[in-house]
Amino acid sequence: MVFPLVLEEVKEEDKEVVREMIEEHSLGQYQFKVIEKTEVDDETWDAKFMVLKEVLEHHMEEEEKEFITLAKKVIPKEKREELLEEFESVLEKKKKEKEKQLK
């Protein structure tokens, strides 16, 4: 939701940072799907989990250091608030879907 919007609005010299964020985000999503398909007692589960942890930690660190600053510069406050509401709504929906799956 946010990455493409920021990519479209930032200066050319900042686009590479945003592209890296998009790729890291995709990598994290991919690794999460890999873990979901792996049985917890599988001998590779711990290694896969550690890779996901490292990818997410790095991604969040980069978001805090660079991406959020860029986003605040190019997305008006009202739009950021709107995006936050959308994100929270999607998060709540996914949470409810997961709860249904666990029942």
N, C-alpha and C positions, 0 to 999 in steps of 0.2 A: 504494500500500500504506500509506504512512505519512500522507500528507496527510489522507485522510478520518478516520483514527483521531485525529489531533491536532485536527482541526476539531471532532470530536464531544466532545473532552475539555476544550478550552481555555475560558477565561472568555469571556463574550459580547464584551467589549471587544477581545479578541484574534482573534476570528473573521475579521475583515476581512483581517488580515495573511495568514492561512492561505488564505482565498479567493483573494487576489492570487497567492499562490504556486502554487495549483492552476492558475489561468489562465495564468501565465507558463510553467508546465511544459507545459501543453497547446499553447501557442504555439510553444515550442521543438520539441515533437514534430512539429507540423504543418510547421514550416519545414524540419526535417530530411527529412521525406517529400518536400517540394517539391524539395529539393536532390538527393535520390536519383533523382528522375524527370527531372532536368535534365542534359543532356550537359555534360561539363566544358568543351568548346569553345564552348558556347552563350555569347553575349555577356552574358547576365544572370547567369551562374553566380557570378562574383566578387561581385556585389552581393547575391545571395541568401545566399552564404556569410557575408558581412560582417554581414548582418542576423541570421543564426543566431548568429554569434559574439557580437554585442552582447546579444542576448536571453539567451544562456547565461551570459555574464559577469555581467549584471545579476541574473539568477536566483540564481546561486551566491553572489553578494555578499549578497543578501537572505537566503538560507538561512543563511549564516554569521552575519550580524548579528542576525537575529530568529527565524527558524524553529527552528533547532537549540536555542536557549534555551527556546523554548516547548515543543518536543518533550520535552526533558529534564525539564521540570517536570511534564508530564502522563503520560508513558510510563515505567513502572518499568524499572529497569536490565535485568532479566531479559527483559522484552518487547523492549527495544531490541536486545539481543543476538540474540534470536530473529529479529527483523526483518532484522538485518544478515546473518544466515546465509541467510535466504530471498532477500534481494537479491543476495548473492554467487552463490547457486545459479542464479538467473534470469540474471544477467550471464554466468556460465560457459556456460549453455545457449545464450544468444544468440550468444556468441562462437563456439561450435562450429557453430551453424547458418550463421553468416557464412563460416566456414572451408570448410564443405561447398559453399556457393554459389560460392566462388572457385575451387574445383577443377574 
